[in-house]
Amino acid sequence: MKKIDIAKSFLQQNINLFKCPVCDNSFIEQTNNSIVCPNNHSLDISKKGTIQFINHKVSTEYDGLMLESRRRIIQAGFFDGILHKVAELMDAKPQNIIDVGSGEGMPLKRLMEYRNNIDSAIGFDISKPGVNLSTSELTENRFFCIADLANLPFNNQSIDLILDLFSPSAYNEFNRISSKGGHLIKIVPNSHYLFELRKLLYGDDNPNSSYDNQKVVELFMKHYPNAKSHSVRYTFELPAELRNDLMIMTPLHWGHNAKQLSEAEIQTLTEITVDVTILDNKF
């Protein structure tokens, strides 16, 4: 089945989730290769099965090489401990999910597999290369699009679960699109996340060897004082063929004073620490 046909099937079943970026009315139908609102504004579905909701230029630091490396790492199970906990926190009944800053699409795929593919999910990102790479994971219950966090193309109170994995947040937009009784789960890296790589790149005494996301957590709790917090920490064994991918998938090696690692140094990364806080709010 062609990607555009898979996307059309998803949109036919879920057109009620989307709003027009021009007039803010709900899209009312998927016809031919477009979606159309009551004012006859239309957006085309690409051959890759995506829609671009952004009508302005955007820049992103995530290139194809970085995205491919991230995909291989996540496919190998790097985020599985996080995603397993997210799946535990979700309601048992089928959900409408959006994945904020979905990148190359692999975390959303893995989460839906944990959920036995009972949900309908939309991943969005400003990165066109990331969204295009995601389309290899299209199914009739999974869709990817190019969209802006500041102006989400979703209707008011339409989304059951908002998943924010290491991405910026737009809390006013999250509040607008969340359904009654909806769920927001935000994952924030802690100070020991990728600690072994940081130590190699920056040494022990450089501030970049660790970081503190307490302000991010505090801002979330300011918006949602009744939210719960869950710590997830584990060590992931890193196969030799993925060690270069680990370095490429993260912007850490771009940082000021980052060391250029030799192949021998990279191969010392036999395991890596995953250390995150999962913030969990019910609306």
GIRA-V923838 format. One record per residue. N is the residue number from 0. OMEGA is omega in radians with two decimals (NA if undefined). BURIAL is I if it has 24 or more other C-alpha atoms within 12 Angstrom, else O. Layout:
{{N:OMEGA:BURIAL} {N:OMEGA:BURIAL}}
This chain:
{{0:-3.12:O} {1:-3.11:O} {2:-3.12:I} {3:3.13:I} {4:3.06:I} {5:3.13:I} {6:3.12:I} {7:3.10:I} {8:3.10:I} {9:-3.07:I} {10:3.08:I} {11:-3.10:I} {12:-3.00:O} {13:-3.09:I} {14:-3.11:I} {15:-3.13:I} {16:-2.93:I} {17:3.05:I} {18:-3.11:I} {19:3.12:I} {20:-3.14:I} {21:-3.03:O} {22:3.11:O} {23:3.03:O} {24:3.08:I} {25:2.95:I} {26:-3.03:I} {27:3.12:I} {28:2.95:I} {29:-3.09:I} {30:-3.04:O} {31:-3.14:O} {32:-3.09:I} {33:2.89:I} {34:-2.94:I} {35:3.08:I} {36:-3.09:I} {37:3.13:O} {38:3.10:O} {39:2.92:O} {40:-3.10:O} {41:3.05:I} {42:-3.09:I} {43:3.01:I} {44:-3.10:I} {45:3.09:I} {46:3.11:O} {47:3.10:I} {48:3.14:I} {49:3.00:I} {50:3.08:I} {51:3.14:I} {52:-3.14:I} {53:3.13:I} {54:3.09:O} {55:-3.12:O} {56:3.07:O} {57:3.07:O} {58:3.14:O} {59:-3.13:O} {60:-3.03:O} {61:3.14:I} {62:-3.07:I} {63:-3.13:O} {64:3.13:O} {65:-3.11:I} {66:3.11:I} {67:3.11:I} {68:3.12:I} {69:-3.12:I} {70:-3.14:I} {71:3.13:I} {72:-3.10:I} {73:3.09:I} {74:3.14:I} {75:3.05:I} {76:-3.05:I} {77:-3.12:I} {78:-2.99:I} {79:3.11:I} {80:3.08:I} {81:-3.04:I} {82:3.08:I} {83:3.11:O} {84:3.09:I} {85:3.13:I} {86:3.11:I} {87:-3.08:O} {88:-3.08:I} {89:3.04:I} {90:-3.09:O} {91:-3.10:O} {92:3.13:O} {93:-3.06:O} {94:2.84:I} {95:-3.04:I} {96:2.81:I} {97:3.08:I} {98:-3.06:I} {99:-3.11:I} {100:-2.94:I} {101:3.07:I} {102:-3.10:I} {103:2.97:I} {104:-3.03:I} {105:3.11:I} {106:3.14:I} {107:3.10:I} {108:-3.10:I} {109:3.12:I} {110:-3.12:I} {111:3.05:I} {112:3.05:O} {113:-3.10:I} {114:-3.14:I} {115:3.05:O} {116:3.12:I} {117:-3.00:I} {118:2.94:I} {119:-2.99:I} {120:3.07:I} {121:2.99:I} {122:3.07:I} {123:-3.13:I} {124:3.01:I} {125:-3.10:I} {126:3.10:I} {127:3.07:I} {128:3.12:I} {129:-3.13:I} {130:3.11:I} {131:3.09:I} {132:3.14:I} {133:-3.00:I} {134:3.00:I} {135:3.14:I} {136:-3.14:I} {137:2.94:I} {138:-3.13:I} {139:3.05:I} {140:-3.14:I} {141:-3.04:I} {142:3.13:I} {143:-3.12:I} {144:3.09:I} {145:-3.04:I} {146:-3.08:I} {147:3.13:I} {148:-3.07:I} {149:-3.13:O} {150:-3.02:I} {151:-3.06:I} {152:-3.09:I} {153:-3.11:I} {154:3.08:I} {155:3.04:I} {156:-3.07:I} {157:-2.96:I} {158:-3.13:I} {159:-3.11:I} {160:3.01:I} {161:3.13:I} {162:-3.10:I} {163:-3.09:I} {164:3.08:I} {165:-3.11:I} {166:2.99:O} {167:-3.13:I} {168:3.02:I} {169:-2.93:I} {170:3.09:I} {171:3.10:O} {172:3.10:I} {173:3.13:I} {174:-3.11:I} {175:-3.00:I} {176:-3.08:I} {177:3.08:I} {178:3.04:I} {179:-3.04:O} {180:-3.12:O} {181:-2.92:I} {182:3.03:I} {183:3.09:I} {184:-3.14:I} {185:-3.14:I} {186:-3.07:I} {187:3.09:I} {188:3.09:I} {189:-2.98:I} {190:-3.12:I} {191:3.09:I} {192:-3.11:I} {193:-3.03:I} {194:-3.08:I} {195:3.10:I} {196:3.12:I} {197:-3.13:I} {198:3.10:I} {199:-3.05:I} {200:-2.96:I} {201:-3.07:I} {202:-3.04:O} {203:-2.95:O} {204:-3.11:O} {205:3.11:O} {206:3.14:O} {207:3.12:I} {208:3.05:I} {209:3.09:I} {210:-3.05:O} {211:3.13:O} {212:-3.09:O} {213:3.14:O} {214:3.10:O} {215:3.12:I} {216:-3.12:I} {217:3.12:O} {218:3.09:O} {219:-3.10:I} {220:3.05:O} {221:3.11:O} {222:-3.03:O} {223:-3.04:I} {224:3.13:O} {225:-3.13:O} {226:3.09:O} {227:-3.13:O} {228:-3.14:I} {229:3.08:I} {230:3.08:I} {231:3.13:I} {232:3.11:I} {233:3.09:O} {234:-3.13:I} {235:3.08:I} {236:-2.98:O} {237:3.11:I} {238:-3.09:O} {239:-3.06:O} {240:-3.13:O} {241:-3.03:I} {242:3.03:I} {243:3.11:I} {244:3.14:I} {245:-3.12:I} {246:-3.09:I} {247:-3.02:I} {248:-3.08:I} {249:3.10:I} {250:-3.07:I} {251:-3.05:I} {252:3.05:I} {253:-2.96:O} {254:3.10:O} {255:-3.13:O} {256:3.07:O} {257:-3.13:O} {258:2.99:O} {259:-3.04:O} {260:3.02:I} {261:3.10:O} {262:3.12:O} {263:3.12:O} {264:3.12:O} {265:-3.09:I} {266:3.03:I} {267:-3.12:O} {268:-3.11:I} {269:3.08:O} {270:-3.07:I} {271:-3.10:I} {272:2.97:I} {273:-3.04:I} {274:-3.05:I} {275:2.92:I} {276:3.06:I} {277:3.12:I} {278:-2.85:I} {279:-3.13:I} {280:3.01:I} {281:-3.13:I} {282:NA:I}}
